[in-house]
């Protein structure tokens, strides 16, 4: 093969990867995950949480409209957003109406991510915008949701990637149970790097994001880079469990750095709490 043919083949391959990578950033998938919870009250069996992460919102266009269309028919009444709300100053203009639509007839909890502390994002203005949109921002704090007479606790820690998480303080904000039944605790954190501190600390489930699933992966979803400091590639995406503590790591909605994805599509995750034993994670389905 001549040098010219090799160069042409490499150029064609690079062009295909660029095209596919850009296309995949808009191929939103719906992932449903069942998470067994020890001693889950019968009234909470099947309780669902919509998990979103890493919006990196840059504006309001067809992709954002697809996201809202995907969310509207979902029956879950709680949404957890695990950080990195904005991808640029223009995204701030779309954030409030987007979140108000996402939170229509729902309770929305959020935590900050590392990009929420990074210029050009104004962190104080973002916190005000989240409050205006009806998002309950949990900064090393906790909140309660009541469903069919039973309580669930949502605990949110500040960004682990920048060293702001305080798991002990956040869990201390959980009030004592009202009765003899266990009250599940769901811990929200931007990065799976929270896991070493949260494992075995009392959370029934950890929801995290930050990694984008690797964003650029090899076939089969093997990540080339996860941008984590305390956990390995095993914690890059999906449902993982260690020491009896399960964690779901979201692949993200948006992108950062390269505006492309490979073998790692964005997702909307529906987390279903169940009483029956066993870990099950069906494959995600394209929307």
C-alpha angles and dihedrals in degrees: 000000000000124000090249092056092048091051091047091050092049091048091050091049092048090049092050092049091049092048094045092044093053091045093051092056087071099042098101115195131199113225122189118195128185115210120191112221122199114247092354109181112250091240089062097047105124095016108158133212124190107222120201128170144173098018091171085189114204099169143313116288142128094303093053089048089052089053093053091047090052092051100045099076095044110109097209112118097199125068123191117196113190103202145276096093100169135051097183145342093279090058090063090068091058098038101084097048090043093052093043089055092046090050097047105136089351140100111239125200124186142182130196124256131201094268089055087068096043126092134283084038113090101214096198092049090047091053090052091048091050090052091049089051091053097253115146103222112209113203105178086323141109140229136189131233121191120210123178090340095310127107130229122189122218113199121190127194127198118251112308093194092066094039097254099119118112107183094174093053093045094050090046087063090065108104120229117270118272096221143005096286119094115254111216119235120212114192120205121202133159097226132038085227084090090072100089089056096040100043109112092356095118107278117129091203137007121210116198143157133172098113096076082216085284091302090221109053140165118246108294092037098278105161122229092199134008103179091228127137107191105031132048137233091285086076095050099103144349132018117334131168135198131168092000093302116114123205130187116206114201121221091219136238101246137028138242130202103003112038092224144080131206125196088342113087123190116258150201107216126206111198114201119194112215138180099215117093127252136067116257129177114173117205115271118257126220115247 
